[in-house]
Amino acid sequence: MGDGSTESMEVEEEHWLPRVEDRSNLIYKDDDVFSRVSINGSYPIDTVRSIFVPVPEITVSDGGAGALGGAEVHLGLWLPVIEGCDMDSSEIQEDCRVPIITEIGPYYDDGDVDALTPAERLGRFLIENFVPHGFGVAQVSVFGTGESNHCMDLMGLDEQLGINAAVEYLGKAPFSNGKVAAIGKSYDGSTPWEAAAMGSPHLKTIVPMSGLIGMHDLMWRNGSMEARGAIMHNGVYGSFGLDGNLEDAQNACEGYMEGYYAGVGAYLTGDNLAWLGSDYWVERHFLTRAIQNYNGSIYIIHGMQDWNVDPHMAFPVHNMMIDAGFEVKGLYGQWGHDYPDRRSGHENLNAGRGAEAFPYTLRWDWADDLLEWFNFYLMDKGPQPRLIAEVQDNMGGWRVETSYPPDDMHWIDMDMDYCSIIGGSDTITTTSSLTVECPEFEEETRIVGTPTFHVEATISQLSTSGHLFVEMVQSSNGMHLGHAVMDLRFHNGGKDGEVLSPGSTVIAKMEFFGMDVIIPEGDGIQLILSQTGEDYIPSPISMMPVSVSMGVGSILSLSSVVRDCNQLFLPPMQSEYPFCVVEID
């Protein structure tokens, strides 16, 4: 009788995939370049289908293929062989219809295999793991690449229309159950955001890996440009639309022509040129429209040491999407511009750039993780995956957070007048730097998210701006921890700069790129201030000397959380962490 409480007599069926905290004893095949699902599917893989999808929205005003009509994107499609199902019929019974996983990008026939051959980038991984489980897989060429015609529009509106046409076709086709996913890395990880911005009701989930939320968002940080920013369209990807055939003339479209001035113009100003009436960079920003138009789930994957597509493409996006009401999961490991399961890329990382976290970076359970995700969001097969962030620190430790950066984060403010100048000059030029060391920490300190550094800076009497780059390193060994960059016209942060008067003094409100690092007890940090670093280039007016002051107004704010070994988990097929013994239930 007791107190009247009862326990359910129902026994919940054990899920085929344990919680990530409980997978350390699982054994996976690791004899290929990528991970494998632990349970093989039962469907054979059919021969590839070559499909051209019309894009009628491309018209004469767009130039290129629109001038004569007939714009189309090309895709290769792999479907499962299902007994009793004719997948080429115009009318297919409901139990024969399958969801489609797409990888969309510019590389088929351009630096890689054609769209009808499983690509080592991701296509073979998707086809061999998921088609036997009843999914279709499509490799889609964006405009101007592979066998898709029209022009290489570099993530512009024309490209987005082509992507949307492919998603709509795959969602409405007789063989489809109406649900489509978009997944990929780098450029191919940006096209899921492009698809989300278009808002097709058939797009049910996106898995952007090291993807761009917008072109300008990546190439410019507080007004400071990456070296490739000015030439990204016509210098880096423009040649993809030029392959010596009669369709080369189709590259003469609006977006391609704009690419010649938009990159250089943004390099000079640091902004998106909207004040000129240009929409080049505006239409290549996807996040805002994705929040407005998309109705699906999001699984963000990003390397914390990815300096090709910097981590600010994932943070604070993760929490922004949660706040906007989306179902979001994250996987953030200490790898570079890579996949979670590629040994060859992970094992070649340098000290301070992910090497300390290897081999714990390798996630052989990733294919299972995706199968669970696609089962739920494309097939309605539960249970629902946990909407968490799996985060790895720079020493290799994995933990689960409910959001990222975590909700319980606190700030450690360090006035710079308590720190000591140990090298260099407070006047920073192209050949000089300033090194500042801050006091040792009395206990282990975990720095997460995007710390800030506010520093008083005075520009040259001969210039209307200046440029600063700050590297944070560990005091005891000089190991790289993080970095920040700023064109001083954008001293308040964000995307809106201002013209400064020669000799102006400002408080540069710098924000570090995403970090998750541990400073041991009794160790400290140093800040190395220089004019530029990584691959950022000052604009012509920002290359003059800058003087900095560590006095009043200069403060380093470290975003931190308290975590210990009991909150870490071991990924499968790894020995215990050398820095702590994790208790496994």
N, C-alpha and C positions, 0 to 999 in steps of 0.2 A: 504494500500500500504506500509506504514511504510518504514523500511530500506531494504526491500526486503527479510528478513529472513522469513522462514516458519516453522511451527510446524507440526509434523507428525499427521495425523488424526487416525493412528492406535493406538488402546488401547492394550497394552501388557497384556496377560492373567496373572492373579495373580497366583504365584507359590503356590502349596499346603502347602509347608513348609516355614514359614517366615524366614527372616534373623535371625541369632542367637541373634543379638541385639534387636530383636522385639518379642522374645518368652516369655517374663516374665509373660504374662497373660494366657499362654496356660496351660491347665489342662491335666495331664496324670494319668493313672492308676498307683498306687504305692502300690498295695496290694500283689504283688509277690516279689520275691527276685531280679528281674531284670526289666528293663524298657520295655514298650510295644509300638509298633507303634500306632500312633493316628488314622490310617485308617486301619481296618482289611482287609486282602486279602480275595478273594472269592473262592480260590481253596481248596478242602479237602486235607488232608495229607495222602498219600498212606502208606501201610505197608513197613517196612524197608526191604531193599535188602542186602544180605550178598554177597560180591564180593571179590575175590582174584585176584590180578593183578600180572602177571609174571614180573620179573625183569631180563631179560636175560643178562644184562651187568655184573651181578655178576658171576664171573668165578672161576675156580679152584684156581687161584693165590690169590683170596680173602679169601679162607678158608670158614669156616662155611657152609652155604647151597650151596655155590658155588662148594664145593668139589664133591657133587653128582649131582649138577644141581637142578633146581626147586626153586630158590629163589623167594619169592612172598610177597607182602604186602596185608594186609586185610583192608577192609573198610566196614562201614555200610552206606547205601545210602537211603535218603528220597526224594521222588519226589512228585510233586503235581499231583492230579488226575484231568486231563483235559478232558472234555467231547469230545468224538470222537477220542481220542488218545490212542493207544496201546503203552505204554512206553517200553514194552519188545520186541517189534518188531525189526527186523534187519533193517527195512526201515521205518522211521518215517517222516511224512510230516514236512516241515519247521516250520509251525506255532505251532507245538507241542513240539518243542525243547526248552530246558530251560538251563540257565546258572547254574553253580554249585559253591556253597560256601563251602570251605573245612576248617575243623579244623584238624590239623595233629599233633600228639604227641605221647608220650610214656605211657600215663596213663591209657589207656583202658585195663581193667583186672589187672592193676598194680596200686593199690591204688584208683581205681575208677570203675565205671560200665564198661561193655564190650562195644565194638564199635557198637553194635546193640541196645543199650539203650541210649536214650537222656541223655547226661551228664549235671549235674548241673553247671560244670565249664563254658561251653558256648553252648554246643550242643542244649539243650532244648530252650535256648534263640533264637538260629538261626532257629531251626526247626519251633517253634511256631510263630515266627514273620515273617519269610521270605518265607517259603514254600507256605503258602496261597497266597503270592504275585507272585508266579510263578517261584521261585528259587528252585533248588535242593540243598540239604545239605549233605555233606559227612563227617563222622568221620573216620579218617585214623590212623592206628597204624603204627608207624615207626618200622623198623626192630628190631627183638628181643623182641618185646612187643606185648601184646594182642595175636591175632592169626596170626600175621606176623612172618615168620620164620627168618632164618639167625641170625646174632649176634646183640647185643646192641652196636651200633657203636658210640654213643654219638656225633651226629652232624658231623660225618666224611663223607668221600666221598661215602662210601657204603650207608649210610643213605640218602645222597642227591640223589643218583641214585634211591633209592626206592621212595622217595618223587616225583621225576621227573616222574617216571613211573606212579604213581597215577594221577598226574596232566595231563599227556599225555593221559591216558586212559579216564579220565573224560572229556577232551577236544575233544576227537575223537569219543566217544561213540554215537550211533545213537540218544539217547535221549538228547544229548547236543547241544547247539547252538554254541559250540566251545570256550566259554569264561569261565574261571575259576578264582575264588578268593581264597586267602589263608588268614586266620585270626586266631588269638589266642593270649593267654597271657603266658608269661614266656617261658618255653620250647616250648609250642605251639605257642608262639609269635616269636620264633626264626626260626621255620620251614618255615614261609613265606620268610624270608631272604635266607634260604637254597634253597627254590624253585626258588627265583629270581636269585640266583647265577647260577642256571642251565639253565635259559633262555628259558624255553618252550614258544613257540609263543602263546600258549593257556592261559598262565597266564596273565591276564589283569589288576589285581590290587592286592595289598597286604595290609593287615592291621595288622602290628606287634604291639602288646601291650606288653610293658615291655619285648621286645625281644632282643636277642643278635645279634649284627653285626659280632660277632666272639667270640669263646670261650676264647682265651687268652686275647682278648681285654677287656673282663669283669673281668676275674679273677686276672689280673695283672694291676696295675695302677702305672706308673712310676717305674716299677720294684718291687713294693710291692704287695704281694700276699694276696688274701682273704683266710681265714682259710680253706675253702672247696676246694681251687684250686688244691691242690696236690692229692686229692682223688676223684675228681668229677666223673671220669669215673668208676673206678673199686670199689670205696667205696660207692658212692652215687647211681649211676644208673646201676652199673654192675649187681646187683641182679635182675633187671627187666628181664634179659635174662635167669634167672635161676628159673624155676618153677617146677622142679622135673619130667619133662618128657624127652622123648628121644631126644628132640631138644636141650637140654641143651648143648650137645657137639658142637652145631653150634656156641656157643659163643666163641669158640677158633678160632677167626679170627684175621687178622692182626691188625686192629685198637684196638681191646680189649687187645691184648698182649702189644701193644705200650703204652697203658694207664698206665701200671704198672711203667714205667720209666719216661714218659713224664711229669707227674704232679710233681713228686719229683725233676726231673732235672730242670724244670722251677722254682720251689721254690728256688733252690740253686742259680740259675743264674739270675733270674728275666726276662729272655728273652725267645724267642720262640724256642731255640735250633737249629735254622737253621744252625748254624756253625758246628753242629754235623752231618749234613746231614739228620736230621729228618724233615719230612714233616707233623708230627702229628698236630702241631698247625697251620701250614700254610694252610692245607686243611680244617681246621675248622674256617677259616676267610672267611666271606661271602660277606662283603660290596664291596670290590674291584671288585670281579667277578660280583656282581649284577649290579654295575655301567656299566660294560663292556657288559653284556649279556642280561640284563632285558629290556623289552620294555613295560612298563605299569605304572600305577599310584601307589602312595604310600600315605597311611593315617597312620601316626605314632601316637600312643597313649602311654603316659608314665606318671607315677606318679612322681611328683617332690619330694616326700618323699619316693620313692622306694629305699630302701637300700639292697634289695635282688638282683635286677637287677638295678644297679645304673644308674642315668640319663645320664651319658656320653655315653650310648648306643643310646640316642636320639639327643644329642647336642655334637658336631656340625653337626651331620648327617643330620638333617633337612635342613640346608642351603647347605650342600655339595650336596645333591640330587637335590636341586633347581639349583645350579650352574652347575650340570651335565646335566640339561635339562629335568628333570622329573617333572611331575605334582604332587605336594606334599601338603598335608594338615596335621596339627598337632592338637592334643588335649592334653594339659598338665595341669593337675590339681594337687592340693596339697593332693593327696591320696598316699597310700603306694603301696604295690605289689598287686594291685587290679584292678577291672573293674571300669569304671566311674559311675556305677549305683548301686553299692552294698552297701546298708546301713550298714549291719552288720560289714563290714570291715572299712568303713569310720568313724563310730561313736566311734571306739575303739582306735583311734590314740592318742598318747601322746602329751603333751605340747611341742612346738617347732618342732613337727614331723607331723604337719597337723591338730592338734586339733583346732587351732585358726581359721582355714578356714572352719570347719564343721558348719552347714550343707550345706554350699554353694558349697561344693565339689560334691554333688550329681547331676548328669545330667540325669534327667528323659527324656530328649529329645534325648538321645543317640541312641535309636533304630530308631527313625525317621531320625536322621543324617546318620546312616548307610544305611537306605532304599534309601535315596536320592543318596548316594554314589554308591550303587550297581545298582540302576536303570540306572544311567548314564554310568557307566563303564562296566556293564555286559549286559544291555538291550538297550543301546543307547537311553534312555528316558531322556530328558532334563528337565530343563536346567542344565548346568554343575555346580556342587558344587563349591563354592568359595574356592580358594586355599589359605587358611589363616592358621594362628596358633591361636588357642584359648588358652590363657594362664591365669593361676590363680596365684595370689601372696599369700604369707603366711598368710595374713589377710583375705583371702577369695575372694577378688575382681577379677572378670573375665574381660578380655579385648581381643580385636582382634589385632593381629600383622600381617603384610604382610610377615614377615620372623621371624625366631627365632634362636638365639638372634636377636633383631631388628637391622635394617640397620642404624638407627639414634643413636645407642649407642655411648656414649662417656666415657672417662676414667678419673677417679679421682685418682691421684697419691698421696700417703701419705708416705713421708719419715719417717722411723721408729724412727729416732732420735728426731722427734717431739712427739713421743708417750712415755708413761711412763711405766716402769716395776713396777708392783704393787704386785707381788708375785712370789715366787720360785727362782730358780737359773738358771744362763745361762748355766750350765752344766746339760744336760738332761739325766737321766738314766731311768731304768725300774720303778723306784719308785718316780721320781721327775719330775716336770714340771715347765714351766715359763709362767707367765701371763702378757700380755702387754695390756695397755689401750690407745686408741687413742682419740684425742679431739672430743668433741661433734659436731654434724652437726648443722649448723645454719639454715638449712631448711630440710624438709622431703626429704629423699634420698632413691631411689629405686635401689637396687643392682640386676642385672640380669645376666644371662649367667654364665660364668666361670671366676670369678676374679682370679688374680694371686698374689702370695706372693713370693718375692725373698729375701732370707735370707742367710747371711754368716754363714757357718757351718764348724766346724773343727772336723774331726773324731778322734777316739782314736789312740794312738801310738801302740795299740795292735790289730788293725783291719784294713781291707782294704775297709770298708764301714761303713755306719751308717744309721739310720732310723728315720724319723720325721713324726709326725702327728700333724696337726694344726686344731683346732676347732675355728670357729668364732661364738661369742655369742653377744647378745645385752647387753650393759653395765647395763642398769637399772634393768633388771630382770634375766639375765643369760640365756635367751632363745636361744636355738640352732638356728643358721642361716645357717651354712655351714661347710664343712671340706675338708681338702686336705691331701694327704699322699705321701711319697716318700722314696724309697731306694736311698741313696746318690750316688750310682754308676750311677744312672740315673739323675744326678743333672741338666742336660741340658733339661730334659723332654723327652718325646717320648719313643721309645722302644729299643733304642740302648744305652747300658751302657758301662762303662769302668772300668777297674781295677784301684783302687786308691792306692797310696802309704800310708803306715801308717802315721797318723798325718796330712794328706792333708787338706787344706782349700779350699772349693768350694762355689760358689753361687748356692744355691738350688733354682731352678726356678720352684716353685710349682704352680699348678693350682687347684683351687677349683672345686668340682663337681658342676653340674648345680644348680643354685639358682634363685629364684625370690622373694625377700624379701624387706620389707619396714622398714627403720629406721626413727622413728618420729623426728621431729624438736626438738632440745635440748637433744637428746639422742646420744649415741655413740656405738662403738663396742670394744670388747676385743678379743685378740687372745690368745689361750691357747696352748702352744707348749709342746708336750709330745713325748714319743718314739713311741707309737702306740695307736690306738683307733678304734672304730667300731669293725670290725672283721678281721682287717689286721694283718698279722704276719710277723715280721722281719725275714729275712733269718739268719742262724747261724752266718754269719760274720758281720751282721748288728745290732747285739744286744748290742754292747758296747756303752758306753756313747758318747754323741755328745755335743760339746760346740757351742753356737750360739752367734752372735753379732748383735746388733740392730744399728750398725753404718753405715758408708758409704757402699752403695751397697745393703742395706736391705730396701725394699720398698714394700708397699702394694698397688696394683692397682685394683681399684674397677670399674667394668664395669657397667654403669648406664644409665638409660633413664628417661626422665621427662614425667610422666603421672599423670592425676588427675581424680577426680570422674566423670567428664564429658566423660571420655574415658572408663568407666567401663560399663558392661552390667550385668543385673540380669538373672540368669538361671531360668527356669520355676519353679513355685510352691515354691518360696522363698520370705520372707519379705525383705524390703529394708536393705541394708548394715547398720550396726549400726555406722560405722565410716564415712559414708557420705550418702547423699540422692542423688540417681541417677535419673536424669530427664528422664522420659520415653516418647517418642514421641507418 
